């Protein structure tokens, strides 16, 4: 092999090595930048979602307290008529926007042996309604 071919071969290997190292460096930098952007975006999204959920929960508690303190609804619960409770809850759900209700008597015993499923759009909100002074379930809002 002549000197010209050796110089050409050395230069070619050097160029290929530089291109390869530049490609590796760029890929690592791009990956790091993309990961930072995704992490930042997820953090911002989580904060927005938590704010939305907290606001939704507060509105739900307010609506449920109004419903639970309604004397008309309390009398419907005392009758233990599931059809009437279902109709009443369907009407009130337009204001409350709860996914479902668990109706209990003043002692915390469920008035209907099943959940009254009104809206199946989200699993995150559970509205627990009591006809008495409070609900003995840990997630339920107190009406006091």
C-alpha positions in Angstrom: 0.0 0.0 0.0 1.4 3.4 -1.0 1.7 6.5 1.1 -1.3 8.2 -0.6 -3.5 5.2 0.1 -2.4 5.1 3.8 -3.1 8.9 4.2 -6.5 8.4 2.5 -7.3 5.4 4.7 -6.2 7.2 7.9 -8.2 10.3 6.9 -11.3 8.2 6.2 -11.1 6.4 9.5 -10.7 9.7 11.3 -13.7 11.2 9.5 -15.8 8.1 10.3 -14.7 8.2 13.9 -15.6 11.9 14.2 -19.0 11.4 12.6 -19.7 8.4 14.9 -18.6 10.2 18.0 -20.7 13.3 17.0 -23.7 11.1 16.5 -23.3 9.4 19.9 -22.8 12.7 21.6 -25.9 14.3 19.9 -28.0 11.2 20.7 -27.1 11.3 24.4 -27.7 15.1 24.6 -31.1 14.8 22.8 -32.2 12.0 25.0 -31.3 13.9 28.2 -33.1 17.0 26.9 -36.2 15.0 25.9 -36.3 13.3 29.3 -36.0 16.7 31.1 -38.9 18.1 29.0 -41.1 15.1 29.7 -40.4 15.2 33.4 -41.2 18.9 33.6 -44.3 18.4 31.5 -45.5 15.6 33.7 -44.9 17.6 36.9 -46.9 20.6 35.5 -49.7 18.3 34.4 -49.8 16.6 37.8 -50.3 19.9 39.5 -53.1 20.9 37.1 -54.8 17.5 37.6 -54.5 17.7 41.4 -56.0 21.2 41.4 -58.8 20.0 39.2 -59.5 17.0 41.4 -59.4 19.1 44.6 -61.9 21.6 43.1 -64.1 18.8 41.9 -64.1 17.1 45.3 -64.9 20.4 47.1 -67.9 21.0 44.7 -69.0 17.4 45.3 -68.8 17.8 49.1 -70.9 21.0 48.9 -73.5 19.5 46.7 -73.7 16.3 48.8 -74.1 18.3 52.0 -77.0 20.2 50.6 -78.6 16.9 49.4 -78.0 15.2 52.8 -79.6 18.0 54.7 -82.6 18.2 52.5 -85.7 17.1 54.6 -87.4 15.8 51.4 -84.5 13.6 50.6 -84.3 12.4 54.2 -88.0 11.3 54.1 -87.3 9.5 50.8 -84.5 7.6 52.5 -86.7 6.7 55.4 -89.2 5.1 53.1 -86.5 2.8 51.8 -88.2 2.8 48.4 -85.4 2.1 45.9 -87.3 3.4 42.9 -88.1 6.7 44.5 -84.5 7.1 45.8 -83.2 6.4 42.3 -85.5 9.0 40.7 -84.6 11.5 43.3 -80.9 10.9 42.9 -81.1 11.1 39.1 -82.8 14.5 39.4 -80.2 15.7 42.0 -77.3 14.4 40.0 -77.8 17.1 37.4 -76.7 19.5 40.2 -74.2 17.3 42.0 -72.5 15.6 39.0 -71.5 12.6 41.2 -70.6 9.3 39.5 -72.6 7.3 42.0 -74.2 7.5 45.4 -74.2 5.2 48.5 -77.3 6.1 50.5 -77.2 5.4 54.2 -79.6 5.8 57.1 -78.6 7.9 60.1 -76.7 5.0 61.6 -74.6 4.5 58.5 -76.3 1.4 57.2 -76.8 1.4 53.5 -80.4 2.0 52.6 -80.2 0.1 49.3 -78.2 -3.2 49.0 -76.6 -2.0 45.8 -74.8 1.1 44.5 -77.0 3.4 42.4 -74.8 3.9 39.4 -75.8 7.2 37.7 -72.8 8.2 35.6 -69.9 5.9 34.6 -67.6 8.5 33.3 -65.0 8.5 36.1 -64.1 6.3 38.9 -62.4 9.0 41.0 -65.3 10.6 42.8 -67.4 8.8 45.3 -70.3 10.6 46.9 -71.7 9.2 50.1 -75.0 10.6 51.2 -76.4 10.1 54.6 -79.9 11.1 55.9 -78.6 11.6 59.4 -76.0 13.9 61.0 -73.0 12.2 59.6 -71.6 9.2 57.7 -69.6 6.6 59.4 -67.6 5.7 56.3 -64.1 7.1 56.3 -64.4 8.7 52.8 -67.9 10.2 53.2 -68.4 13.8 53.9 -69.9 14.8 57.2 -73.2 16.7 57.0 -72.7 18.4 60.3 
